[in-house]
Amino acid sequence: FRYCVNPKKVREEIFTEFNAQIQKIVNANIKISHLDTEKHMHTFPFIYKITLQIAEKYDIHAVRFPYERMTFAALHNPSQCVKTFIMNVFAPFNIRLLKKSGKNSPDSLYGIFLSKKFTVTNLQKLFIKLPPGIHELSCHPGYEPEVIKNYIDRYRTQELETLTDARIQDSLKKQGIVLSTFLDIN
């Protein structure tokens, strides 16, 4: 709503905040592999444009392209449908911005529809369907903290257990999938 009322001020505030965050990382001498945003907020083209500007300013060569194709199977995770619908609406605008910027990104993004359904079986099904190319798997593996226990922590632990399951390593080998990072994208 604030963007509709005063787009220039909102863009300036977002740029200032993004810039401050990246500057803090640069000051700590941490190599930045890519840029993306929490909850894929850079799906909105005006934020994607700012993200690309920050990437240019700091010579960051890759930016996540926030787009997971909507499929029939995606309907099995309705909590993610709105987010992905918005990504699909704005994808044509964002792909033009990405190409114009000269920044790199994987060919596709997967994992949004696996949210809360991140299991060995579902990941194996994804691996079988992957077309040739470079693909990003969006996930948030982690440990459940002792002091704070909420629904997010439970899923982070599930994702960690899934990713470290020996069957996943076997599936990767069987499908000929090579793991890499954003730093490997040219």
PyMOL commands that set and color helices and strands:
alter all, ss='L'
color gray80, all
select helices_A, chain A and resi 2-5+7-27+38-43+45-57+72-76+78-101+112-114+120-129+151-163+166-175+182-184
alter helices_A, ss='H'
color red, helices_A
select strands_A, chain A and resi 108-110+135-137
alter strands_A, ss='S'
color yellow, strands_A
deselect
rebuild
show_as cartoon
